Amino acid sequence: MEDKNWYNFKFADGAITAEEIALSIKPQGTDKAAGAYAIFLGQVRQDTIEGKNVHAITYSSNEEMAKQAFLQIANDARAKFEVRSLSIIHSKEEVKGGELCLMVLVTCGHRKESFMACEYIVERLKKEVPIWGKEILEDETHLWKINK
């Protein structure tokens, strides 16, 4: 039977709060063999597109497909980097410029491995997980976000 206690995936309604991040970190501390935490926090940039400022991004997803993609990425990362634990929170609904929309927290035995695992996971999430962002411009028009 698969051990499901090493990872956690969650969608947040709107921006990710400091409290949600703190709750994700606290359970990690029970693994005394973990020597390193790497955390990535992504926030909505207030980019300028076609001369208009991005006010917010509204995220949507096929949640069931997204959870399957998260699990595949997690398992691949665990095999490649010996990830001890993983927490991912991604926003759905509207997130304003300057607010957090993604948190990835990885624990590994050593820091270099945790940095590499965190980058690997974030890059794959951006490319493979069915989450779509509609950029809401200051004049209330919108464009669909293209991840790079």
KETORTI-958894 format. One line per field, with one value per residue (C-alpha): residue number from 1; x, y, z. Coordinates in Angstrom, 3 decimals. Layout:
REM KETORTI-958894
pos c(NUM, ...)
x c(X, ...)
y c(Y, ...)
z c(Z, ...)
REM end
This chain:
REM KETORTI-958894
pos c(1, 2, 3, 4, 5, 6, 7, 8, 9, 10, 11, 12, 13, 14, 15, 16, 17, 18, 19, 20, 21, 22, 23, 24, 25, 26, 27, 28, 29, 30, 31, 32, 33, 34, 35, 36, 37, 38, 39, 40, 41, 42, 43, 44, 45, 46, 47, 48, 49, 50, 51, 52, 53, 54, 55, 56, 57, 58, 59, 60, 61, 62, 63, 64, 65, 66, 67, 68, 69, 70, 71, 72, 73, 74, 75, 76, 77, 78, 79, 80, 81, 82, 83, 84, 85, 86, 87, 88, 89, 90, 91, 92, 93, 94, 95, 96, 97, 98, 99, 100, 101, 102, 103, 104, 105, 106, 107, 108, 109, 110, 111, 112, 113, 114, 115, 116, 117, 118, 119, 120, 121, 122, 123, 124, 125, 126, 127, 128, 129, 130, 131, 132, 133, 134, 135, 136, 137, 138, 139, 140, 141, 142, 143, 144, 145, 146, 147, 148)
x c(0.000, 1.326, 2.417, 0.326, 1.572, 4.636, 2.776, -0.073, -1.788, -4.368, -6.204, -6.728, -9.724, -8.038, -4.621, -2.494, -2.232, 0.665, -1.428, -1.773, 1.987, 2.657, 0.305, 2.142, 5.515, 4.582, 3.961, 7.292, 9.225, 8.413, 10.950, 14.279, 16.148, 15.181, 17.996, 16.723, 13.559, 13.245, 10.243, 9.048, 6.445, 4.956, 3.034, 0.984, 3.132, 1.572, 2.912, 2.085, 0.568, -0.288, 0.110, -2.314, -1.441, -2.419, -4.766, -5.285, -5.284, -8.302, -7.180, -9.290, -8.499, -9.747, -9.046, -9.150, -6.732, -4.555, -4.308, -3.252, -0.591, 0.622, 0.934, 2.921, 5.294, 5.657, 6.458, 8.972, 10.635, 10.768, 12.486, 14.962, 15.827, 14.796, 12.154, 11.088, 7.967, 6.177, 3.403, 1.870, -0.811, -2.105, -4.726, -7.999, -10.295, -9.015, -5.590, -4.635, -1.235, 1.247, -0.642, 0.646, -0.717, 1.677, 3.588, 5.883, 7.621, 10.092, 12.087, 15.118, 18.131, 20.422, 20.048, 21.387, 19.025, 16.096, 16.870, 17.080, 13.902, 11.971, 13.012, 12.211, 8.739, 7.898, 9.021, 6.963, 3.912, 3.969, 4.172, 2.057, -0.698, -4.047, -4.370, -5.315, -4.838, -6.984, -5.086, -7.500, -6.261, -6.901, -9.682, -11.416, -10.479, -8.633, -6.035, -5.265, -1.870, 0.855, 3.381, 7.015)
y c(0.000, 3.449, 5.798, 8.942, 10.765, 12.247, 14.632, 17.120, 18.919, 21.577, 24.266, 27.552, 29.743, 32.987, 34.097, 31.809, 33.129, 33.118, 30.852, 28.254, 28.333, 27.966, 24.981, 23.341, 23.776, 22.591, 18.881, 18.664, 19.091, 15.575, 13.979, 14.162, 12.718, 15.736, 18.258, 20.831, 22.664, 24.449, 26.645, 28.403, 31.138, 32.433, 35.677, 37.413, 40.029, 43.279, 42.978, 45.429, 43.794, 45.819, 48.991, 47.817, 46.674, 43.203, 43.707, 40.035, 36.471, 34.206, 30.574, 27.598, 23.916, 20.435, 19.541, 15.772, 15.830, 18.371, 16.125, 13.198, 15.357, 16.607, 13.007, 11.941, 14.872, 14.176, 10.507, 11.353, 13.963, 11.551, 8.906, 11.381, 13.444, 11.312, 13.830, 13.122, 15.307, 17.676, 20.240, 22.117, 24.781, 26.432, 29.140, 28.911, 31.852, 35.449, 36.458, 40.141, 41.516, 41.090, 38.184, 34.596, 31.995, 29.020, 27.418, 24.415, 23.122, 20.258, 18.502, 16.387, 15.120, 17.883, 21.481, 21.085, 18.197, 20.191, 23.174, 20.947, 19.054, 22.274, 23.739, 20.449, 20.335, 23.994, 23.737, 20.593, 22.072, 25.103, 22.925, 19.869, 20.570, 21.611, 24.976, 27.981, 31.640, 34.423, 37.707, 40.489, 43.831, 47.204, 48.001, 44.671, 43.036, 39.743, 37.518, 33.856, 33.484, 31.562, 29.938, 30.277)
z c(0.000, -0.950, 1.844, 1.304, 4.393, 2.683, 0.376, 0.517, -2.363, -1.845, -3.756, -1.919, -2.642, -3.649, -2.420, -0.246, 3.301, 5.746, 7.986, 5.219, 4.672, 8.406, 8.637, 5.719, 7.410, 10.898, 10.096, 8.261, 11.508, 12.688, 10.292, 12.083, 9.076, 6.957, 6.971, 4.500, 3.548, 0.226, -0.335, -3.455, -3.190, -6.416, -6.518, -9.158, -10.894, -11.889, -15.436, -18.197, -21.264, -24.358, -22.274, -19.549, -16.015, -14.856, -11.906, -10.990, -12.292, -12.034, -11.836, -12.845, -13.079, -13.711, -10.079, -10.460, -13.398, -11.553, -8.485, -10.681, -12.359, -8.944, -7.757, -10.831, -10.449, -6.716, -7.273, -10.018, -7.797, -4.871, -6.998, -8.489, -5.389, -2.412, -1.377, 2.196, 2.132, -0.190, 0.220, -2.682, -2.499, -5.667, -5.818, -7.628, -8.248, -8.194, -6.883, -7.037, -8.039, -5.184, -3.592, -3.406, -5.823, -5.440, -2.596, -2.978, 0.140, -0.218, 2.479, 1.701, 3.573, 2.284, 1.030, -2.515, -3.148, -1.731, -4.007, -7.094, -6.169, -5.576, -8.936, -10.714, -9.162, -9.892, -13.537, -14.101, -12.379, -14.659, -17.785, -16.958, -14.450, -15.946, -14.224, -16.323, -15.512, -16.918, -16.537, -15.642, -16.913, -15.283, -17.792, -16.921, -20.245, -19.990, -21.649, -21.038, -19.360, -21.186, -18.827, -19.785)
REM end
